[in-house]
Amino acid sequence: MMFQMSLLDAMYMQTNCPCLSDLRRLHDWQKARLARSLERIPPEAASLHEWNDALEYLAKGPPQQTREAARALLITALSVPADGADGAYRPPRFSPRSQNIQTNEEDAST
């Protein structure tokens, strides 16, 4: 018998979070660790739908056209540290035109 796990479930298990929704509230070091873990997962290990689900759920990122692009954007988004003195996570903002990540620090300079 073989069991298959979704990408988000695998990420949840990797972080040892009490529940799946806690993935949205990871500390910077946990996000960086998860990003490093995702670097070892090939794009073809999950469907495009799963990569885009994880990207939207964790980083509020726009859907991508390929697994490779969704995976790369998710890894980048998880690697961007939180800003602010309170240490609270603030997801990176995505530029609708280029779909590039902008950190909150970049927003302050423009």
Secondary structure, DSSP 8 states (H G I E B T S, - for coil): ------HHHHHHHHHT-SSGGGGGG--HHHHHHHHHHHHTS-GGGS-HHHHHHHHHHHH-----SSHHHHHHHHHHHHHS---STT------EE-TTT--EE-HHHHHH-
